[in-house]
Amino acid sequence: MHMLKLTQIGNSVGVVLPKEVLARLKLAKGETVFLTETPDGYTLTPYDPALEEEITAGRAFMRDFRDTFHQLAK
């Protein structure tokens, strides 16, 4: 567990992430992170949850029309 400190950044408040956390999340300065509310609290992730839903829907679509895609590939 890491303790995070809130800091004033202009008119906003920000969180400073320790170097170890940035390395584990494979993040660098200027990248985007997503804060998602879950039943257990909040999750901070570098992955867009909306994109995950779209990828899942795309995979289901490709699975449903696998024969069509196979014919188009010929």
PQR file with spaces between the fields and no chain letter, atoms N, CA, C, O and H, PARSE charges and radii, in Angstrom:
ATOM       1  N    MET     1       0.846   -1.171    0.000 -0.4000 1.5000
ATOM       2  CA   MET     1       0.000    0.000    0.000 -0.0000 2.0000
ATOM       3  C    MET     1       0.897    1.242    0.000  0.5500 1.7000
ATOM       4  O    MET     1       1.919    1.290    0.685 -0.5500 1.4000
ATOM       5  N    HIS     2       0.496    2.229   -0.775 -0.4000 1.5000
ATOM       6  CA   HIS     2       1.236    3.480   -0.863 -0.0000 2.0000
ATOM       7  C    HIS     2       0.356    4.607   -0.337  0.5500 1.7000
ATOM       8  O    HIS     2      -0.837    4.662   -0.635 -0.5500 1.4000
ATOM       9  H    HIS     2      -0.334    2.190   -1.331  0.4000 1.0000
ATOM      10  N    MET     3       0.941    5.492    0.436 -0.4000 1.5000
ATOM      11  CA   MET     3       0.229    6.669    0.905 -0.0000 2.0000
ATOM      12  C    MET     3       0.463    7.783   -0.118  0.5500 1.7000
ATOM      13  O    MET     3       1.608    8.089   -0.452 -0.5500 1.4000
ATOM      14  H    MET     3       1.910    5.447    0.677  0.4000 1.0000
ATOM      15  N    LEU     4      -0.606    8.380   -0.607 -0.4000 1.5000
ATOM      16  CA   LEU     4      -0.516    9.434   -1.609 -0.0000 2.0000
ATOM      17  C    LEU     4      -0.857   10.764   -0.973  0.5500 1.7000
ATOM      18  O    LEU     4      -1.731   10.844   -0.110 -0.5500 1.4000
ATOM      19  H    LEU     4      -1.536    8.131   -0.336  0.4000 1.0000
ATOM      20  N    LYS     5      -0.166   11.804   -1.399 -0.4000 1.5000
ATOM      21  CA   LYS     5      -0.381   13.134   -0.849 -0.0000 2.0000
ATOM      22  C    LYS     5      -1.056   14.013   -1.895  0.5500 1.7000
ATOM      23  O    LYS     5      -0.647   14.043   -3.056 -0.5500 1.4000
ATOM      24  H    LYS     5       0.544   11.739   -2.100  0.4000 1.0000
ATOM      25  N    LEU     6      -2.094   14.726   -1.468 -0.4000 1.5000
ATOM      26  CA   LEU     6      -2.766   15.686   -2.338 -0.0000 2.0000
ATOM      27  C    LEU     6      -1.969   16.983   -2.330  0.5500 1.7000
ATOM      28  O    LEU     6      -1.496   17.426   -1.283 -0.5500 1.4000
ATOM      29  H    LEU     6      -2.426   14.702   -0.525  0.4000 1.0000
ATOM      30  N    THR     7      -1.825   17.588   -3.508 -0.4000 1.5000
ATOM      31  CA   THR     7      -1.050   18.817   -3.610 -0.0000 2.0000
ATOM      32  C    THR     7      -1.775   19.816   -4.503  0.5500 1.7000
ATOM      33  O    THR     7      -2.480   19.424   -5.434 -0.5500 1.4000
ATOM      34  H    THR     7      -2.209   17.228   -4.358  0.4000 1.0000
ATOM      35  N    GLN     8      -1.606   21.089   -4.224 -0.4000 1.5000
ATOM      36  CA   GLN     8      -2.236   22.151   -5.007 -0.0000 2.0000
ATOM      37  C    GLN     8      -1.505   22.305   -6.339  0.5500 1.7000
ATOM      38  O    GLN     8      -0.282   22.438   -6.370 -0.5500 1.4000
ATOM      39  H    GLN     8      -1.034   21.407   -3.468  0.4000 1.0000
ATOM      40  N    ILE     9      -2.261   22.285   -7.437 -0.4000 1.5000
ATOM      41  CA   ILE     9      -1.714   22.507   -8.773 -0.0000 2.0000
ATOM      42  C    ILE     9      -2.601   23.554   -9.433  0.5500 1.7000
ATOM      43  O    ILE     9      -3.653   23.224   -9.980 -0.5500 1.4000
ATOM      44  H    ILE     9      -3.255   22.176   -7.411  0.4000 1.0000
ATOM      45  N    GLY    10      -2.186   24.801   -9.383 -0.4000 1.5000
ATOM      46  CA   GLY    10      -3.023   25.884   -9.906 -0.0000 2.0000
ATOM      47  C    GLY    10      -4.290   25.988   -9.083  0.5500 1.7000
ATOM      48  O    GLY    10      -4.233   26.113   -7.860 -0.5500 1.4000
ATOM      49  H    GLY    10      -1.331   25.069   -8.938  0.4000 1.0000
ATOM      50  N    ASN    11      -5.453   25.935   -9.761 -0.4000 1.5000
ATOM      51  CA   ASN    11      -6.740   25.980   -9.062 -0.0000 2.0000
ATOM      52  C    ASN    11      -7.277   24.587   -8.769  0.5500 1.7000
ATOM      53  O    ASN    11      -8.396   24.445   -8.276 -0.5500 1.4000
ATOM      54  H    ASN    11      -5.499   25.833  -10.755  0.4000 1.0000
ATOM      55  N    SER    12      -6.487   23.554   -9.069 -0.4000 1.5000
ATOM      56  CA   SER    12      -6.916   22.172   -8.876 -0.0000 2.0000
ATOM      57  C    SER    12      -6.086   21.507   -7.791  0.5500 1.7000
ATOM      58  O    SER    12      -5.150   22.093   -7.248 -0.5500 1.4000
ATOM      59  H    SER    12      -5.578   23.670   -9.470  0.4000 1.0000
ATOM      60  N    VAL    13      -6.450   20.277   -7.493 -0.4000 1.5000
ATOM      61  CA   VAL    13      -5.700   19.461   -6.541 -0.0000 2.0000
ATOM      62  C    VAL    13      -5.264   18.204   -7.278  0.5500 1.7000
ATOM      63  O    VAL    13      -6.056   17.596   -7.998 -0.5500 1.4000
ATOM      64  H    VAL    13      -7.210   19.801   -7.935  0.4000 1.0000
ATOM      65  N    GLY    14      -4.015   17.814   -7.100 -0.4000 1.5000
ATOM      66  CA   GLY    14      -3.484   16.638   -7.774 -0.0000 2.0000
ATOM      67  C    GLY    14      -2.905   15.650   -6.791  0.5500 1.7000
ATOM      68  O    GLY    14      -2.718   15.957   -5.614 -0.5500 1.4000
ATOM      69  H    GLY    14      -3.371   18.307   -6.515  0.4000 1.0000
ATOM      70  N    VAL    15      -2.624   14.460   -7.286 -0.4000 1.5000
ATOM      71  CA   VAL    15      -2.019   13.393   -6.498 -0.0000 2.0000
ATOM      72  C    VAL    15      -0.652   13.098   -7.094  0.5500 1.7000
ATOM      73  O    VAL    15      -0.513   12.973   -8.311 -0.5500 1.4000
ATOM      74  H    VAL    15      -2.775   14.210   -8.243  0.4000 1.0000
ATOM      75  N    VAL    16       0.343   12.990   -6.246 -0.4000 1.5000
ATOM      76  CA   VAL    16       1.687   12.649   -6.698 -0.0000 2.0000
ATOM      77  C    VAL    16       1.856   11.146   -6.540  0.5500 1.7000
ATOM      78  O    VAL    16       1.709   10.609   -5.442 -0.5500 1.4000
ATOM      79  H    VAL    16       0.229   13.092   -5.258  0.4000 1.0000
ATOM      80  N    LEU    17       2.171   10.461   -7.655 -0.4000 1.5000
ATOM      81  CA   LEU    17       2.383    9.018   -7.612 -0.0000 2.0000
ATOM      82  C    LEU    17       3.866    8.721   -7.446  0.5500 1.7000
ATOM      83  O    LEU    17       4.691    9.295   -8.156 -0.5500 1.4000
ATOM      84  H    LEU    17       2.291   10.897   -8.547  0.4000 1.0000
ATOM      85  N    PRO    18       4.216    7.837   -6.523 -0.5600 1.5000
ATOM      86  CA   PRO    18       5.620    7.477   -6.347  0.2800 2.0000
ATOM      87  C    PRO    18       6.195    6.814   -7.592  0.5500 1.7000
ATOM      88  O    PRO    18       5.460    6.245   -8.399 -0.5500 1.4000
ATOM      89  N    LYS    19       7.501    6.891   -7.738 -0.4000 1.5000
ATOM      90  CA   LYS    19       8.192    6.337   -8.900 -0.0000 2.0000
ATOM      91  C    LYS    19       7.903    4.840   -9.063  0.5500 1.7000
ATOM      92  O    LYS    19       7.767    4.357  -10.188 -0.5500 1.4000
ATOM      93  H    LYS    19       8.098    7.353   -7.082  0.4000 1.0000
ATOM      94  N    GLU    20       7.811    4.111   -7.959 -0.4000 1.5000
ATOM      95  CA   GLU    20       7.540    2.666   -8.018 -0.0000 2.0000
ATOM      96  C    GLU    20       6.156    2.384   -8.612  0.5500 1.7000
ATOM      97  O    GLU    20       5.985    1.432   -9.374 -0.5500 1.4000
ATOM      98  H    GLU    20       7.922    4.503   -7.045  0.4000 1.0000
ATOM      99  N    VAL    21       5.175    3.212   -8.262 -0.4000 1.5000
ATOM     100  CA   VAL    21       3.816    3.037   -8.780 -0.0000 2.0000
ATOM     101  C    VAL    21       3.794    3.327  -10.278  0.5500 1.7000
ATOM     102  O    VAL    21       3.172    2.589  -11.043 -0.5500 1.4000
ATOM     103  H    VAL    21       5.314    3.985   -7.643  0.4000 1.0000
ATOM     104  N    LEU    22       4.462    4.388  -10.699 -0.4000 1.5000
ATOM     105  CA   LEU    22       4.534    4.715  -12.129 -0.0000 2.0000
ATOM     106  C    LEU    22       5.181    3.588  -12.912  0.5500 1.7000
ATOM     107  O    LEU    22       4.722    3.244  -14.001 -0.5500 1.4000
ATOM     108  H    LEU    22       4.967    4.988  -10.078  0.4000 1.0000
ATOM     109  N    ALA    23       6.246    3.007  -12.366 -0.4000 1.5000
ATOM     110  CA   ALA    23       6.925    1.902  -13.042 -0.0000 2.0000
ATOM     111  C    ALA    23       6.018    0.686  -13.140  0.5500 1.7000
ATOM     112  O    ALA    23       5.971    0.027  -14.179 -0.5500 1.4000
ATOM     113  H    ALA    23       6.620    3.286  -11.482  0.4000 1.0000
ATOM     114  N    ARG    24       5.299    0.386  -12.071 -0.4000 1.5000
ATOM     115  CA   ARG    24       4.417   -0.790  -12.077 -0.0000 2.0000
ATOM     116  C    ARG    24       3.249   -0.622  -13.048  0.5500 1.7000
ATOM     117  O    ARG    24       2.829   -1.583  -13.692 -0.5500 1.4000
ATOM     118  H    ARG    24       5.337    0.922  -11.227  0.4000 1.0000
ATOM     119  N    LEU    25       2.729    0.601  -13.149 -0.4000 1.5000
ATOM     120  CA   LEU    25       1.638    0.879  -14.089 -0.0000 2.0000
ATOM     121  C    LEU    25       2.153    1.148  -15.504  0.5500 1.7000
ATOM     122  O    LEU    25       1.365    1.302  -16.437 -0.5500 1.4000
ATOM     123  H    LEU    25       3.071    1.381  -12.626  0.4000 1.0000
ATOM     124  N    LYS    26       3.474    1.204  -15.658 -0.4000 1.5000
ATOM     125  CA   LYS    26       4.119    1.497  -16.938 -0.0000 2.0000
ATOM     126  C    LYS    26       3.639    2.845  -17.483  0.5500 1.7000
ATOM     127  O    LYS    26       3.225    2.961  -18.637 -0.5500 1.4000
ATOM     128  H    LYS    26       4.114    1.078  -14.900  0.4000 1.0000
ATOM     129  N    LEU    27       3.710    3.856  -16.615 -0.4000 1.5000
ATOM     130  CA   LEU    27       3.271    5.203  -16.967 -0.0000 2.0000
ATOM     131  C    LEU    27       4.441    6.163  -16.952  0.5500 1.7000
ATOM     132  O    LEU    27       5.438    5.940  -16.266 -0.5500 1.4000
ATOM     133  H    LEU    27       4.047    3.762  -15.678  0.4000 1.0000
ATOM     134  N    ALA    28       4.307    7.227  -17.710 -0.4000 1.5000
ATOM     135  CA   ALA    28       5.295    8.298  -17.730 -0.0000 2.0000
ATOM     136  C    ALA    28       4.554    9.625  -17.618  0.5500 1.7000
ATOM     137  O    ALA    28       3.331    9.677  -17.749 -0.5500 1.4000
ATOM     138  H    ALA    28       3.497    7.408  -18.268  0.4000 1.0000
ATOM     139  N    LYS    29       5.288   10.672  -17.381 -0.4000 1.5000
ATOM     140  CA   LYS    29       4.713   12.008  -17.246 -0.0000 2.0000
ATOM     141  C    LYS    29       3.888   12.365  -18.485  0.5500 1.7000
ATOM     142  O    LYS    29       4.334   12.162  -19.614 -0.5500 1.4000
ATOM     143  H    LYS    29       6.282   10.630  -17.275  0.4000 1.0000
ATOM     144  N    GLY    30       2.693   12.893  -18.267 -0.4000 1.5000
ATOM     145  CA   GLY    30       1.838   13.330  -19.362 -0.0000 2.0000
ATOM     146  C    GLY    30       0.854   12.286  -19.857  0.5500 1.7000
ATOM     147  O    GLY    30      -0.029   12.613  -20.649 -0.5500 1.4000
ATOM     148  H    GLY    30       2.331   13.057  -17.349  0.4000 1.0000
ATOM     149  N    GLU    31       0.975   11.040  -19.417 -0.4000 1.5000
ATOM     150  CA   GLU    31       0.042   10.006  -19.858 -0.0000 2.0000
ATOM     151  C    GLU    31      -1.265   10.104  -19.074  0.5500 1.7000
ATOM     152  O    GLU    31      -1.332   10.765  -18.037 -0.5500 1.4000
ATOM     153  H    GLU    31       1.692   10.774  -18.773  0.4000 1.0000
ATOM     154  N    THR    32      -2.293    9.443  -19.578 -0.4000 1.5000
ATOM     155  CA   THR    32      -3.624    9.491  -18.982 -0.0000 2.0000
ATOM     156  C    THR    32      -3.876    8.238  -18.155  0.5500 1.7000
ATOM     157  O    THR    32      -3.499    7.134  -18.549 -0.5500 1.4000
ATOM     158  H    THR    32      -2.240    8.906  -20.419  0.4000 1.0000
ATOM     159  N    VAL    33      -4.516    8.420  -17.007 -0.4000 1.5000
ATOM     160  CA   VAL    33      -4.970    7.302  -16.189 -0.0000 2.0000
ATOM     161  C    VAL    33      -6.476    7.439  -15.987  0.5500 1.7000
ATOM     162  O    VAL    33      -7.036    8.525  -16.132 -0.5500 1.4000
ATOM     163  H    VAL    33      -4.822    9.316  -16.687  0.4000 1.0000
ATOM     164  N    PHE    34      -7.113    6.343  -15.656 -0.4000 1.5000
ATOM     165  CA   PHE    34      -8.561    6.316  -15.490 -0.0000 2.0000
ATOM     166  C    PHE    34      -8.888    5.870  -14.073  0.5500 1.7000
ATOM     167  O    PHE    34      -8.379    4.852  -13.604 -0.5500 1.4000
ATOM     168  H    PHE    34      -6.657    5.460  -15.538  0.4000 1.0000
ATOM     169  N    LEU    35      -9.736    6.632  -13.393 -0.4000 1.5000
ATOM     170  CA   LEU    35     -10.198    6.317  -12.051 -0.0000 2.0000
ATOM     171  C    LEU    35     -11.619    5.786  -12.181  0.5500 1.7000
ATOM     172  O    LEU    35     -12.518    6.503  -12.620 -0.5500 1.4000
ATOM     173  H    LEU    35     -10.149    7.459  -13.774  0.4000 1.0000
ATOM     174  N    THR    36     -11.818    4.536  -11.800 -0.4000 1.5000
ATOM     175  CA   THR    36     -13.102    3.873  -11.957 -0.0000 2.0000
ATOM     176  C    THR    36     -13.650    3.481  -10.589  0.5500 1.7000
ATOM     177  O    THR    36     -12.938    2.914   -9.760 -0.5500 1.4000
ATOM     178  H    THR    36     -11.087    3.954  -11.444  0.4000 1.0000
ATOM     179  N    GLU    37     -14.914    3.789  -10.369 -0.4000 1.5000
ATOM     180  CA   GLU    37     -15.547    3.382   -9.113 -0.0000 2.0000
ATOM     181  C    GLU    37     -15.970    1.926   -9.215  0.5500 1.7000
ATOM     182  O    GLU    37     -16.600    1.526  -10.194 -0.5500 1.4000
ATOM     183  H    GLU    37     -15.492    4.249  -11.042  0.4000 1.0000
ATOM     184  N    THR    38     -15.627    1.137   -8.211 -0.4000 1.5000
ATOM     185  CA   THR    38     -15.981   -0.281   -8.148 -0.0000 2.0000
ATOM     186  C    THR    38     -16.727   -0.538   -6.844  0.5500 1.7000
ATOM     187  O    THR    38     -16.748    0.330   -5.972 -0.5500 1.4000
ATOM     188  H    THR    38     -15.116    1.462   -7.416  0.4000 1.0000
ATOM     189  N    PRO    39     -17.335   -1.702   -6.694 -0.5600 1.5000
ATOM     190  CA   PRO    39     -18.014   -2.009   -5.426  0.2800 2.0000
ATOM     191  C    PRO    39     -17.064   -1.988   -4.218  0.5500 1.7000
ATOM     192  O    PRO    39     -17.487   -1.748   -3.088 -0.5500 1.4000
ATOM     193  N    ASP    40     -15.769   -2.246   -4.481 -0.4000 1.5000
ATOM     194  CA   ASP    40     -14.782   -2.273   -3.394 -0.0000 2.0000
ATOM     195  C    ASP    40     -14.114   -0.928   -3.152  0.5500 1.7000
ATOM     196  O    ASP    40     -13.305   -0.811   -2.231 -0.5500 1.4000
ATOM     197  H    ASP    40     -15.425   -2.441   -5.399  0.4000 1.0000
ATOM     198  N    GLY    41     -14.422    0.082   -3.941 -0.4000 1.5000
ATOM     199  CA   GLY    41     -13.793    1.392   -3.804 -0.0000 2.0000
ATOM     200  C    GLY    41     -13.493    1.980   -5.169  0.5500 1.7000
ATOM     201  O    GLY    41     -14.374    2.051   -6.026 -0.5500 1.4000
ATOM     202  H    GLY    41     -15.078   -0.013   -4.689  0.4000 1.0000
ATOM     203  N    TYR    42     -12.242    2.405   -5.376 -0.4000 1.5000
ATOM     204  CA   TYR    42     -11.828    2.989   -6.644 -0.0000 2.0000
ATOM     205  C    TYR    42     -10.627    2.240   -7.199  0.5500 1.7000
ATOM     206  O    TYR    42      -9.808    1.707   -6.452 -0.5500 1.4000
ATOM     207  H    TYR    42     -11.527    2.347   -4.680  0.4000 1.0000
ATOM     208  N    THR    43     -10.537    2.210   -8.531 -0.4000 1.5000
ATOM     209  CA   THR    43      -9.411    1.577   -9.209 -0.0000 2.0000
ATOM     210  C    THR    43      -8.761    2.601  -10.119  0.5500 1.7000
ATOM     211  O    THR    43      -9.445    3.289  -10.876 -0.5500 1.4000
ATOM     212  H    THR    43     -11.203    2.643   -9.138  0.4000 1.0000
ATOM     213  N    LEU    44      -7.447    2.704  -10.047 -0.4000 1.5000
ATOM     214  CA   LEU    44      -6.661    3.577  -10.909 -0.0000 2.0000
ATOM     215  C    LEU    44      -5.963    2.696  -11.925  0.5500 1.7000
ATOM     216  O    LEU    44      -5.207    1.800  -11.552 -0.5500 1.4000
ATOM     217  H    LEU    44      -6.891    2.145   -9.432  0.4000 1.0000
ATOM     218  N    THR    45      -6.207    2.940  -13.213 -0.4000 1.5000
ATOM     219  CA   THR    45      -5.652    2.088  -14.258 -0.0000 2.0000
ATOM     220  C    THR    45      -5.258    2.916  -15.477  0.5500 1.7000
ATOM     221  O    THR    45      -5.856    3.960  -15.736 -0.5500 1.4000
ATOM     222  H    THR    45      -6.822    3.668  -13.517  0.4000 1.0000
ATOM     223  N    PRO    46      -4.249    2.454  -16.229 -0.5600 1.5000
ATOM     224  CA   PRO    46      -3.882    3.158  -17.453  0.2800 2.0000
ATOM     225  C    PRO    46      -4.764    2.755  -18.644  0.5500 1.7000
ATOM     226  O    PRO    46      -4.617    3.298  -19.738 -0.5500 1.4000
ATOM     227  N    TYR    47      -5.678    1.805  -18.428 -0.4000 1.5000
ATOM     228  CA   TYR    47      -6.517    1.294  -19.510 -0.0000 2.0000
ATOM     229  C    TYR    47      -7.909    1.902  -19.466  0.5500 1.7000
ATOM     230  O    TYR    47      -8.514    2.011  -18.399 -0.5500 1.4000
ATOM     231  H    TYR    47      -5.798    1.363  -17.538  0.4000 1.0000
ATOM     232  N    ASP    48      -8.413    2.297  -20.628 -0.4000 1.5000
ATOM     233  CA   ASP    48      -9.735    2.903  -20.734 -0.0000 2.0000
ATOM     234  C    ASP    48     -10.800    1.814  -20.626  0.5500 1.7000
ATOM     235  O    ASP    48     -10.862    0.950  -21.501 -0.5500 1.4000
ATOM     236  H    ASP    48      -7.921    2.209  -21.494  0.4000 1.0000
ATOM     237  N    PRO    49     -11.640    1.820  -19.592 -0.5600 1.5000
ATOM     238  CA   PRO    49     -12.667    0.793  -19.443  0.2800 2.0000
ATOM     239  C    PRO    49     -13.664    0.783  -20.602  0.5500 1.7000
ATOM     240  O    PRO    49     -14.165   -0.282  -20.965 -0.5500 1.4000
ATOM     241  N    ALA    50     -13.961    1.935  -21.186 -0.4000 1.5000
ATOM     242  CA   ALA    50     -14.895    1.992  -22.319 -0.0000 2.0000
ATOM     243  C    ALA    50     -14.303    1.278  -23.524  0.5500 1.7000
ATOM     244  O    ALA    50     -15.027    0.612  -24.265 -0.5500 1.4000
ATOM     245  H    ALA    50     -13.555    2.800  -20.891  0.4000 1.0000
ATOM     246  N    LEU    51     -13.009    1.407  -23.728 -0.4000 1.5000
ATOM     247  CA   LEU    51     -12.346    0.730  -24.843 -0.0000 2.0000
ATOM     248  C    LEU    51     -12.395   -0.781  -24.652  0.5500 1.7000
ATOM     249  O    LEU    51     -12.548   -1.523  -25.622 -0.5500 1.4000
ATOM     250  H    LEU    51     -12.421    1.948  -23.127  0.4000 1.0000
ATOM     251  N    GLU    52     -12.268   -1.240  -23.418 -0.4000 1.5000
ATOM     252  CA   GLU    52     -12.339   -2.672  -23.139 -0.0000 2.0000
ATOM     253  C    GLU    52     -13.703   -3.233  -23.539  0.5500 1.7000
ATOM     254  O    GLU    52     -13.786   -4.326  -24.100 -0.5500 1.4000
ATOM     255  H    GLU    52     -12.144   -0.637  -22.630  0.4000 1.0000
ATOM     256  N    GLU    53     -14.770   -2.487  -23.251 -0.4000 1.5000
ATOM     257  CA   GLU    53     -16.114   -2.920  -23.632 -0.0000 2.0000
ATOM     258  C    GLU    53     -16.250   -2.997  -25.151  0.5500 1.7000
ATOM     259  O    GLU    53     -16.862   -3.929  -25.673 -0.5500 1.4000
ATOM     260  H    GLU    53     -14.702   -1.600  -22.795  0.4000 1.0000
ATOM     261  N    GLU    54     -15.681   -2.021  -25.863 -0.4000 1.5000
ATOM     262  CA   GLU    54     -15.744   -2.020  -27.320 -0.0000 2.0000
ATOM     263  C    GLU    54     -14.970   -3.200  -27.911  0.5500 1.7000
ATOM     264  O    GLU    54     -15.423   -3.813  -28.877 -0.5500 1.4000
ATOM     265  H    GLU    54     -15.184   -1.264  -25.440  0.4000 1.0000
ATOM     266  N    ILE    55     -13.828   -3.518  -27.348 -0.4000 1.5000
ATOM     267  CA   ILE    55     -13.029   -4.641  -27.830 -0.0000 2.0000
ATOM     268  C    ILE    55     -13.777   -5.952  -27.602  0.5500 1.7000
ATOM     269  O    ILE    55     -13.778   -6.829  -28.466 -0.5500 1.4000
ATOM     270  H    ILE    55     -13.460   -3.020  -26.563  0.4000 1.0000
ATOM     271  N    THR    56     -14.408   -6.082  -26.445 -0.4000 1.5000
ATOM     272  CA   THR    56     -15.187   -7.285  -26.146 -0.0000 2.0000
ATOM     273  C    THR    56     -16.338   -7.436  -27.138  0.5500 1.7000
ATOM     274  O    THR    56     -16.601   -8.535  -27.625 -0.5500 1.4000
ATOM     275  H    THR    56     -14.408   -5.370  -25.744  0.4000 1.0000
ATOM     276  N    ALA    57     -17.021   -6.334  -27.434 -0.4000 1.5000
ATOM     277  CA   ALA    57     -18.127   -6.381  -28.405 -0.0000 2.0000
ATOM     278  C    ALA    57     -17.609   -6.725  -29.793  0.5500 1.7000
ATOM     279  O    ALA    57     -18.253   -7.483  -30.518 -0.5500 1.4000
ATOM     280  H    ALA    57     -16.808   -5.441  -27.038  0.4000 1.0000
ATOM     281  N    GLY    58     -16.456   -6.181  -30.178 -0.4000 1.5000
ATOM     282  CA   GLY    58     -15.866   -6.485  -31.477 -0.0000 2.0000
ATOM     283  C    GLY    58     -15.477   -7.942  -31.605  0.5500 1.7000
ATOM     284  O    GLY    58     -15.679   -8.553  -32.654 -0.5500 1.4000
ATOM     285  H    GLY    58     -15.933   -5.565  -29.589  0.4000 1.0000
ATOM     286  N    ARG    59     -14.924   -8.501  -30.550 -0.4000 1.5000
ATOM     287  CA   ARG    59     -14.550   -9.928  -30.576 -0.0000 2.0000
ATOM     288  C    ARG    59     -15.786  -10.811  -30.700  0.5500 1.7000
ATOM     289  O    ARG    59     -15.767  -11.808  -31.422 -0.5500 1.4000
ATOM     290  H    ARG    59     -14.761   -8.005  -29.697  0.4000 1.0000
ATOM     291  N    ALA    60     -16.865  -10.449  -29.996 -0.4000 1.5000
ATOM     292  CA   ALA    60     -18.109  -11.217  -30.093 -0.0000 2.0000
ATOM     293  C    ALA    60     -18.659  -11.133  -31.511  0.5500 1.7000
ATOM     294  O    ALA    60     -19.144  -12.129  -32.047 -0.5500 1.4000
ATOM     295  H    ALA    60     -16.880   -9.639  -29.409  0.4000 1.0000
ATOM     296  N    PHE    61     -18.588   -9.955  -32.121 -0.4000 1.5000
ATOM     297  CA   PHE    61     -19.062   -9.772  -33.495 -0.0000 2.0000
ATOM     298  C    PHE    61     -18.254  -10.636  -34.460  0.5500 1.7000
ATOM     299  O    PHE    61     -18.816  -11.310  -35.323 -0.5500 1.4000
ATOM     300  H    PHE    61     -18.194   -9.146  -31.685  0.4000 1.0000
ATOM     301  N    MET    62     -16.939  -10.608  -34.308 -0.4000 1.5000
ATOM     302  CA   MET    62     -16.083  -11.403  -35.205 -0.0000 2.0000
ATOM     303  C    MET    62     -16.319  -12.902  -35.009  0.5500 1.7000
ATOM     304  O    MET    62     -16.265  -13.672  -35.968 -0.5500 1.4000
ATOM     305  H    MET    62     -16.482  -10.060  -33.607  0.4000 1.0000
ATOM     306  N    ARG    63     -16.582  -13.314  -33.763 -0.4000 1.5000
ATOM     307  CA   ARG    63     -16.865  -14.731  -33.504 -0.0000 2.0000
ATOM     308  C    ARG    63     -18.186  -15.133  -34.164  0.5500 1.7000
ATOM     309  O    ARG    63     -18.287  -16.216  -34.740 -0.5500 1.4000
ATOM     310  H    ARG    63     -16.625  -12.689  -32.984  0.4000 1.0000
ATOM     311  N    ASP    64     -19.195  -14.267  -34.082 -0.4000 1.5000
ATOM     312  CA   ASP    64     -20.505  -14.570  -34.668 -0.0000 2.0000
ATOM     313  C    ASP    64     -20.438  -14.650  -36.193  0.5500 1.7000
ATOM     314  O    ASP    64     -21.164  -15.436  -36.803 -0.5500 1.4000
ATOM     315  H    ASP    64     -19.113  -13.387  -33.614  0.4000 1.0000
ATOM     316  N    PHE    65     -19.584  -13.853  -36.806 -0.4000 1.5000
ATOM     317  CA   PHE    65     -19.491  -13.810  -38.263 -0.0000 2.0000
ATOM     318  C    PHE    65     -18.154  -14.362  -38.754  0.5500 1.7000
ATOM     319  O    PHE    65     -17.606  -13.898  -39.754 -0.5500 1.4000
ATOM     320  H    PHE    65     -18.994  -13.215  -36.311  0.4000 1.0000
ATOM     321  N    ARG    66     -17.644  -15.356  -38.039 -0.4000 1.5000
ATOM     322  CA   ARG    66     -16.350  -15.931  -38.373 -0.0000 2.0000
ATOM     323  C    ARG    66     -16.326  -16.497  -39.788  0.5500 1.7000
ATOM     324  O    ARG    66     -15.350  -16.305  -40.513 -0.5500 1.4000
ATOM     325  H    ARG    66     -18.089  -15.733  -37.227  0.4000 1.0000
ATOM     326  N    ASP    67     -17.386  -17.192  -40.188 -0.4000 1.5000
ATOM     327  CA   ASP    67     -17.434  -17.767  -41.550 -0.0000 2.0000
ATOM     328  C    ASP    67     -17.405  -16.680  -42.614  0.5500 1.7000
ATOM     329  O    ASP    67     -16.747  -16.842  -43.642 -0.5500 1.4000
ATOM     330  H    ASP    67     -18.179  -17.348  -39.599  0.4000 1.0000
ATOM     331  N    THR    68     -18.101  -15.584  -42.388 -0.4000 1.5000
ATOM     332  CA   THR    68     -18.117  -14.467  -43.331 -0.0000 2.0000
ATOM     333  C    THR    68     -16.735  -13.870  -43.468  0.5500 1.7000
ATOM     334  O    THR    68     -16.276  -13.610  -44.580 -0.5500 1.4000
ATOM     335  H    THR    68     -18.636  -15.452  -41.553  0.4000 1.0000
ATOM     336  N    PHE    69     -16.060  -13.650  -42.339 -0.4000 1.5000
ATOM     337  CA   PHE    69     -14.707  -13.097  -42.398 -0.0000 2.0000
ATOM     338  C    PHE    69     -13.745  -14.055  -43.081  0.5500 1.7000
ATOM     339  O    PHE    69     -12.832  -13.627  -43.787 -0.5500 1.4000
ATOM     340  H    PHE    69     -16.432  -13.862  -41.435  0.4000 1.0000
ATOM     341  N    HIS    70     -13.946  -15.336  -42.874 -0.4000 1.5000
ATOM     342  CA   HIS    70     -13.094  -16.347  -43.535 -0.0000 2.0000
ATOM     343  C    HIS    70     -13.265  -16.267  -45.049  0.5500 1.7000
ATOM     344  O    HIS    70     -12.280  -16.339  -45.784 -0.5500 1.4000
ATOM     345  H    HIS    70     -14.688  -15.684  -42.301  0.4000 1.0000
ATOM     346  N    GLN    71     -14.493  -16.121  -45.521 -0.4000 1.5000
ATOM     347  CA   GLN    71     -14.751  -16.018  -46.966 -0.0000 2.0000
ATOM     348  C    GLN    71     -14.181  -14.701  -47.519  0.5500 1.7000
ATOM     349  O    GLN    71     -13.646  -14.683  -48.627 -0.5500 1.4000
ATOM     350  H    GLN    71     -15.293  -16.063  -44.924  0.4000 1.0000
ATOM     351  N    LEU    72     -14.287  -13.628  -46.779 -0.4000 1.5000
ATOM     352  CA   LEU    72     -13.749  -12.347  -47.247 -0.0000 2.0000
ATOM     353  C    LEU    72     -12.223  -12.379  -47.320  0.5500 1.7000
ATOM     354  O    LEU    72     -11.631  -11.672  -48.135 -0.5500 1.4000
ATOM     355  H    LEU    72     -14.721  -13.642  -45.879  0.4000 1.0000
ATOM     356  N    ALA    73     -11.591  -13.177  -46.489 -0.4000 1.5000
ATOM     357  CA   ALA    73     -10.140  -13.244  -46.474 -0.0000 2.0000
ATOM     358  C    ALA    73      -9.577  -13.978  -47.693  0.5500 1.7000
ATOM     359  O    ALA    73      -8.396  -13.839  -48.011 -0.5500 1.4000
ATOM     360  H    ALA    73     -12.072  -13.752  -45.827  0.4000 1.0000
ATOM     361  N    LYS    74     -10.415  -14.751  -48.369 -0.4000 1.5000
ATOM     362  CA   LYS    74      -9.953  -15.533  -49.532 -0.0000 2.0000
ATOM     363  C    LYS    74      -9.731  -14.659  -50.732  0.5500 1.7000
ATOM     364  O    LYS    74      -9.344  -15.152  -51.791 -0.5500 1.4000
ATOM     365  H    LYS    74     -11.374  -14.863  -48.110  0.4000 1.0000
